[in-house]
């Protein structure tokens, strides 16, 4: 089940407000959690996607973590890479790699473009979709991001696959404020390879995005750090 039964909802702006002394320390606690292999929750902004993503560093994604992502979050499990790492692996934005009319003339509403790149499986996986297979692919992506100069991407990974890759903006948070960039900024600030897993948290009752109130309640129940995107922007942007 998702965290959809966490309590009452008070609209898309729930969870926003003035920064408190505790909130100013939230980014530091998130960095400590990421270094420890624990997930963090990040709400981007009510006037953007208005979604909270469950985020792990790629190195920490075990089969149990994949199970949490698909059961407790419920959105699309994606691995975000920094622009530099994606470029080292010759990974394009998806819309640039496919010659089809459907890739053109988009109006996303929340941003100028999508961060989606290719989909991959590690060569040692079978179908690629199981918790064990996806966790292997993700951890290997994390290892590759830590040593791109020593990684033959096409030797280790195959396309298409079951892990969606996201390619961060070249200038990160100064250029784009999506979960891709927010997650990579946290990884870099934690001195970890620039590869994170992001997955949107959905509400079982409404079918929409989990509200900030319920996302924060889920974080509290599980001892996870909850962050507003603006907190990351203020400290790391």
N, C-alpha and C positions, 0 to 999 in steps of 0.2 A: 504493500500500500504506500501511496505517497503521504506527505505530511499534510493532507488536506483536512484533517480533523483537529487542527491545532487550536482553533478558537475562532472568535468572531472576526469578521473582515470589516475594514473601514475604507475600502476603495483603493485605487492605484497609488495614492500618495501615502498610504499607511506605512509607518516606520520611518518617515522623514521628519525632520525637525532640526533644531539647533544642535550643533556638535556639543557633546558633553565631554568632561574630562576623561571618562571611560572611552568614549568614541575616539578621542585623539590617540589612544593607545591601541586601537583595534588593528591598525595595519601591522604594528610590531607583533601583536599576538598572532596575526595571520601568517606572518613570516616564520615565526617559531613553529606554528602548526604545520606549515608546508615542509619545513626542514625535518619535522618529525614524521612526515608521511601521512598526516591527517588532512581531511578535506576542509575546505572553507566555503562559505556561501557568499556570493557577491550579487547584489542587486544593482543593475546598471543605472537606470534612472526612469522615473515615471513618464518622462517626455521622450524616451527613446524606445527600446523594446518593452520596458517595464517588466522585465523578467529577472528572476533570481536563478543563477547557475550554481550547481554543485561542482566545485573545482578541486582536482587533485594534481599534484605534480606527477608527471608521467612515470617517473621512476617508482612511484609508490602504488601503482595500480595493479593490485593482485586480483585473482578471480573474485574474491569477496568484494573488492571495491567495484568491480563491474556489476556485480549483483546489486549492490547498493545504488549505483547509478541508474540502472534500468528499473529497479523496484521503487526506490524512494524518490528519485528525480523523475524519470519517465520520459524525458525528452530524447534528443538525438545525442549519442555519445560521440564526441569529436575530440581530436587531438590538435591543439594549436601549436604552431611552431613560429619562432621569430622569423621576420622577413629574411634576415641574413642566412639563417639555417636553410629555409625553404629555397632560397636562391642557390645555395651551395649544392642542393640536391636537384636543382633544375626543375623545381615544382612550380607550375604556373597557377594563376587563378583559374578556376574551372571555366569561367565564361570566356577566357582567352584561349582555352585549349580545345574547345568544341565549336565546330563550324556548323551552327544550326540557328535558324531564325529565333528560336525560343530563348537564346542567350542574350538577345539584344533588346534595347529600349525598355529597360526595367525602371520602375518607380517603386523603390522599396518602402518609402515612407519614413523609415527610421534611420536610413543612412544612404550614402551615395552608391555603395556597392557591397556585394557579399564578400566574405573572407574565404569562401569555399575553394579548396584546391581539389586534388584527386582523392580517390578512395583506395586504401591499401590493405593488404594482408602481409604478415611476415611469411617468408618462404617455408618456415617450419610449422605453420599451421595446417589444419586439414580443411574444414569448411571455412574457418575464419570467424564464425559467428558465436561460438560458445564463449562462456565466461573465461575459460582457460585460454582459448585462442585469441580473443580480443585483448586480454591482459598481456599476453606475450607480445603481440604486435605493438601495443602501447608502450610497454617497458623497453622494447627494442628501439622504438622511436625516440624515447628519452635518452637511451644510451647513444644513439646516433647523433642527437642534438648536442651531446656533450663532447663529441669528437667528429664533427662533420668532415674534417680533412682526412680522417682515416676510415670513412664509411663509403663503400660502394653501394649506393642506394638501390640500384636496379638488381644487384646481386642478392640483397637481403630482403627486399620487398617486391611484391607483385601488384599490378593494377589490372582490373578493379579489385576491390576488397571490401571488407566490412567495417573498417575504421575510416571515418571521414576526416580528412586533413583540412586545417584552417591555416591561412597564411596571414600573419600580422602585417599591419601597415609599416612601411619603411621607417617612419618617424614615431612609431608607437603612439603614445597617448597624446602627443601634440598634434597628431594627424587624425586619429580615430579613437573613439571611446567605447568600443564594443567589448564584450566579454573576452574575445581573443586577445585584445591589447591589455585589458585589465589583468588577465591571468598571467600573461607573459611578463608584465611589469612586476608582478609579485614574485615570480620565479627569479627574475634577474636581481631584484632587490634582496632575495634570500640567498644569492650566490649559488643558484642551482641552474642546470642547463635549461635553456629557454624552450621548454616543452611542457604543456599542461593539458589536462583533460577537462573539458567543460561539458555540462549537460543541463538543459533547462529543467527546472522544477515545475511540474504540472499539478493541477488540482483534480483529484478524482471526482469531486462533486460537480464542479462547473465545467470541467474539460478545458479550462483556460489556464493561464499562468497562475502559479501559486502566489497569493498576495504576500507583500513584505511582512505583514503581521504573522501570517502562518509560517513563512519561511524562517523568521526569527525564532518563533516558538519551536520549530523543528530543530534549529541549531541549539537552542537552550536545552531541549530534552536530551540531545545526544552529546552535549559538551563541545560543540563546534563553534568556530568563530563566524559571525555574520558581519558583513561589511556593506556599506553603501558605496557605489562607485565613486561618488564625490570625495569620500575619505581617501581613496587611493589616489585620485587626481590631485588632491591638496598636498599629499605627502610625496608622491612619486611622479606626478605629471610634470 
